């Protein structure tokens, strides 16, 4: 998909220089910048990233379920279960 983005002259010059210094195209710089922005806001960049995030969420949910205490046992039921 193509989108037109406008930069002021100073920003455009700095981006061109950065591209030259890093031997990267403006497209590569833009891809990196947008990937960083999505990561900052917790949005998966690609399918692999989405699957990794989903697995982490399921693992965290599983740990929370395991840490929940069981139902409270009434005193009478506890006393009946004791050996004398």
C-alpha positions in Angstrom: 0.0 0.0 0.0 1.3 3.4 -0.9 0.7 6.5 1.3 2.1 9.9 0.8 3.8 11.4 3.8 5.1 14.9 3.9 8.2 16.0 5.9 9.5 19.5 6.4 12.8 20.2 4.6 15.0 19.9 7.7 13.5 16.5 8.7 13.8 15.2 5.2 17.5 16.2 5.0 18.2 14.5 8.4 16.4 11.3 7.3 18.4 11.3 4.0 21.6 11.7 5.9 20.7 9.0 8.4 19.9 6.7 5.5 23.3 7.4 3.9 25.1 6.9 7.3 23.4 3.5 7.9 23.4 2.5 4.2 19.6 2.2 4.4 16.7 3.4 2.2 14.1 5.8 3.5 11.6 2.8 3.3 13.9 0.8 5.6 14.0 3.6 8.1 10.2 4.0 7.9 9.7 0.3 8.4 11.9 0.3 11.5 10.2 3.4 12.9 6.7 2.1 12.5 7.7 -1.3 13.9 9.1 0.4 17.0 5.9 2.5 17.3 3.7 -0.6 17.1 5.9 -2.5 19.6 5.7 0.5 22.0 1.9 0.3 22.0 1.8 -3.5 22.3 0.5 -4.2 18.8 2.0 -7.3 17.1 4.0 -6.6 14.0 3.6 -9.9 12.2 2.1 -13.3 12.7 5.1 -14.7 14.5 5.0 -11.7 17.0 1.2 -12.2 17.4 1.6 -15.9 18.2 4.4 -15.2 20.7 2.3 -12.6 22.5 -0.7 -14.9 22.5 1.3 -17.7 24.1 2.6 -15.4 26.8 -0.9 -14.2 27.6 -2.1 -17.9 27.9 0.9 -18.8 30.0 0.3 -15.8 32.3 -3.4 -16.7 32.6 -2.5 -20.3 33.4 -0.2 -19.2 36.2 -2.9 -17.0 37.7 -5.4 -19.9 37.7 -2.9 -22.2 39.4 -2.2 -19.5 42.1 -5.8 -19.1 43.0 -6.7 -20.6 46.4 -9.2 -23.5 46.4 -12.6 -23.2 47.9 -12.7 -22.7 51.7 -13.5 -25.9 53.6 -16.1 -25.7 56.4 -14.8 -26.5 59.9 -17.2 -29.4 60.3 -15.9 -31.1 57.1 -12.3 -30.7 58.3 -13.1 -32.2 61.7 -14.9 -35.2 60.2 -11.8 -36.0 58.0 -9.4 -36.2 60.9 -8.2 -39.5 62.2 -8.5 -40.0 66.0 
